[in-house]
Amino acid sequence: MTGISRRSLMIGAAAGAGALTLGSAPQASAATYVKGADISWMPQMEANGYYWLNKSGQRQDLFTILKSYGLTAISLRTWVNPSNSPTNGHCSIQETVKMAQRCRDAGMQVLLGFHFGDTWNSVGVQKPPKAWANMSYPQMRDALRKYVDDSLKLLKAGGVTPGWVKIGNEQNSGICSPVGSVSRPSQMTGLLNGAYDVSKQVFPATPVMVHLAQPQKMDSIQRFFNAYRGNGGKWDITALSSYAQGSNVAPVLGSMRTIQSTYGKPVMHVEYGGPVGKANQVRDGLRQFITGTKGFGGLGTFFWEPAGYSPFTGYDMTAWTSNRRPTAAMDGFLNV
């Protein structure tokens, strides 16, 4: 299952989440709360002739449009040896550095996310890059450390200091399966701690995230963190994905708050989206997530690939349509 198709399954999958409230955290101020978006498709869309209009129907630079909604940060995924597929490839570190430079020049912070694969890794899939597939644990640990080191040094040489580095993508089951799977907790932790340590060597002041999906599934969250923390795992921020809509948002916010209280790291909501044909619902959910996470001291909310639109992609949880204009979903970022 691709990273795109599984997202469709996450809509409304928040039933049964416990809205527990444990402890309290200082509220994030409006000045420091991060509103962002993943727009990693942007270079490939441009290369295929796509462009964007603002809500008035005027063609405008995408960064300018996003900033008009109050966004201050861009999330970029990067893959090890990707294909040339416009939708499921590209995003090599060389391409990602160029995109990060554009973000910097537009006055946007960058969240750099390592998938540790050649294409999508997500909650149900954690495949190592092909070049690492037959490595032993010590070999993979060394390869991963070198990859992170080379990547971040390339970013630094390009004049970009990331606001955040994310080591893994929705890694509830670990990374680089089976070597770094959660069922091999010491190896999983060794790989991730290697990535953490190298990140701090290159960018000492940049917070490092681990990223889990479906916060309402507390057994999955606990399995990862109990294994990771129990083996000395290091991280600064807990990154969470949730595409919950409607009545499912409130219990997911309760779970996010519980995760923050239980594991002692601030939470950032790094992936959100919803059906492009239900823009008002998605807008309201976005507003609810921003207000709710701010309320317990969460750090920010990112919309995942809002600027994609048909026919470039069949992904149907964007916030633009084939008329090239943003939908009302983007208004969820305003006045909150």
N, C-alpha and C positions, 0 to 999 in steps of 0.2 A: 504494500500500500504506500502510495507516495505521501509526502508531507502535505500536499494540497488536499488529496481526497480524504485523509483522516481528519482534516479540520472540519469538514462538513459533518462528520460524525460527532463532533464535540459540541455542536449547538444543542442546547437543552439537556446536556448530559450531567446536569448538576444536581439531580434528585438525590436526596439522602444526605446532603452535606449538613453537618452540624454547625449551627450558628453560635459557636461558643465564644465567649469573651473572656480572655485570660489576660490579666495585667493591663497595662496601658503604656503608650509610647508618646513622646512629644509630637505634636502635630507638625507636619511639614508645612512650611510657610508657602504662600503663593509664589514667592520669588524663587524658591528652591525646588518646588515640585516640577518634575520633568514631564512634558508632553512631547511625544515623539511618534515616529512611524518608521517601519521598515520599507524602504523603497529600492531594494537591491535589483529589481527588474528595470529600473529606470534606464541604465545605459543600453540594455538590449532592446528596450522599447524604442528608444531614440534611434538606434541603428536600423530599426525596421520601419521608420517613418512615423512613429507615434509622437503625439504632443498633447498638451493639456490646456484646457480653458479654465478660467476662474468661474465663479458662480454667476458672473455677469455675462459670460460667454466670450470674454476676451482672452486671446492666446497670451499666456504668461509663463515665465519661468516657474517650474514646479516648486523649487525651493521658496520662491516668493509667495506662491499660493499657500504653501504649508505654513509659512511664517505668519500669514495673515490670519490663520486660525490659532495662533499662539504657540505653534510647535517650535521647540528649541533644539531638538535632537533627532538624529537619524540612526536607525539600527541597520547594520550591514552584515550579512552572512558571508562566510568564506569557506570554500571547499578546497580539498588538497589537489586533486588532478581531475577537474571537472571536464565534462563533454562540452561540445559547442551548441548544445540545445539552448535556444533562447530562453525557455521557461525553466528547464531543469538542469541547466549547466551554467557555464561562465562562473563568475564570482571567484576566480582564482585570487590568490593574495595580490598578484600584480594588478589585476583589474580592480580589486577592492581598494588598494592604496590610491589609485587614481580617483575612484569615487569618493573616498574619504577626503582627499584634497579638495574636491568640489564642495563637499559638505562644509569643510573648514572655511573655504573661501566665501561660502554663503552665510557664515556666522553660526553654523550649527555644530553642536557637539556630536561625537560619534560613539556609538556602542558597537564594538567589534565582536561578532559572535563566531566562534570556532565550532563547526559541526563535527570535525574529526572524521570526515568521510569525503567521498568524491561527489556525492549528491545528497539529497535530503536524508537527515537523520531526525527522528521524532519519537514520540512516546512509544510507538510500537515497533520501531526499526532503529537499530544502532549498528550499522555495518561499518567496519574500518575501511579506510581507503584501500584500493586494490593492492597498492605497493606494500602495505603492512599486513595483508591478510594471513600470511603464513609465518609471521614472526612469533618468536617466543616472547614471554612477558618482558624480560630484560631488554631484548631488541626493540620491542614496541615502545617501552618507556624511553629509551634513548632516541628513537625516531620521532616520537611525539615531542619530546623536549626540544630537539633540534628544529622541528617544524615550527613550533611556537616561537622559539628564539629568532629564527630566520624571518618569520612573518612580522614580528613586532619590530625587529630592527629595520626591516624594509619600510614599515610604517613610520618609524622614527626618522629614518633618512629622508622620507618624503615630507617631513615637517609637520606631522600630525601626532598629537598626543591624545589618545582616546580618553573619553570620559569614563568608559567602563570596558572591561574585557570579560567576555562570557565564555567559559571553558566547558563546552558541550551544549547540546540543544535538546531540551526535553528528555533529560537522561535519567528518568525514573528507573530504568532497567540497567543503568550503567552506561559505559561507552565502549566502542570497539569490541563488540561481542564476538566470541565468548571470552576473550582474554580479560577484558575490563568490565565484565558484567557484574551486576550487584550481587550475584551468587558467589562471586570471588572477591569479597569486599577488600581484602588487603591489596590485591592487584588493582582493582578499580581506584582505590584511594591513592595508590602509588602513582598511577598515571595522572590523575587529576592534580595531586599535589605537585608533581613535576611541572605541569602546566601553570599552576599557581606560582610556584617559586620562580620560574623563568619570567613570567609576566611581571613580577615584582622587581626582578633584576633589571629589566629593560625600562619599565615605567613604575618606579617605586610608589608614586602617589595615586596611581589609578586603581580603583576598587575592582575586585575580581568576583564574578558571579558564578554560581552553579544554577542550572535552569531545569525546573520540573514542570510538568503539565498536569492538568486536571486536579487542582488543589482540593476539590471536594472528595477525592478518593484518598482519604487519610491513611489507609493501610499502605498504599503505594508510596506516599510521601514519607511515612514513618520508616518503611523498610529501607528506603534510600538513605535518609538522614541518620538513622540509627547505625547503619553499616558504615557510613562515611564518617560521622562524628566519632563513632566507636573505634575507628582505626586512625584517628588523628587527622581527619580531613580538614582542609583549610578553605575558607571562603569568607567574603566580606558582605555580600548581598545575596539574598535568596530571590532569584528571578522565577516568576510564575507565568504560565499561559492560562488564559481562560477566555473562551468565546461564549460564555453564558449569556442568555437573553431573558428578558421579562422577569418572571417570578423566580428564576434560578439565580439571578445576580446576588440577591441578599444572602442566601446561604453560602455562596462561594466567597463573598466578602468575609463572612464569619470564619470560614476555613482559612482564608489568607491571614486574618488577624491571629488565629490560633497558631498557625505555622510560625509567624513572626515571634509571638510570645514564647512558644515552646523551644525554638532553636536559637533565639537570641540574636538574629540577624535581621536588618531591615528588609522589607519586601519591596520589589519592583514588579509591576505588572507589565511584562515585556511583549505580550501578544494578545491582541483583541481583534474582533471583527464580527460580522454578522451578515445575514442575507442581503444582497444588494437590492433586492426588491422590497425589503422592509426597512427602508432607510430611517424612518421615524423611530421604529423600535430600536434599531442599532444606535441611533443618536441618544436615546434615553438611557440605554444600557451603558454607553460610554460615559455619559454624565454621572450615572450612578456609581460606576467603578471609580471615576476620578474623585468624586466627593467622598466615597466610602474609604478608599485607600488613604486619602489625605487625613481622614478622621482618626485613623489609628497610627499615623506616622509613616505610612508607605511613601515611597520615593518618587513614583511616576507611573505613567501609563503609555504604552505604545500601541498603535494600530498597525496590524500586519498587512503590508502591501495594499494600502488603500488606493494607490494610484494605478493599479493594474486595471485593464478593461478589455472587453471582447472586441475583436477576435484575437488579440495577442494571447490571451489566456482564457480558459474556460472556468477558472476559479471564480466562484460566484459570491464571494464575501468581501468584495472591494467597496470602495466609497466613491468610485467614478463609474460612469456608464459609457457606452459606445458613442454617446453624443459628446464625449470628452469633458463633460462638466462634472464637478463634484456633486454628490448627493447630499441630502440633509444630514446624513450620518456624521459628516465632518463638523456640523454645528455642535455636536456633543463636546467638543473641545473648548467652546466659547463660554465665557462668563461663569467658569467654575474654577 
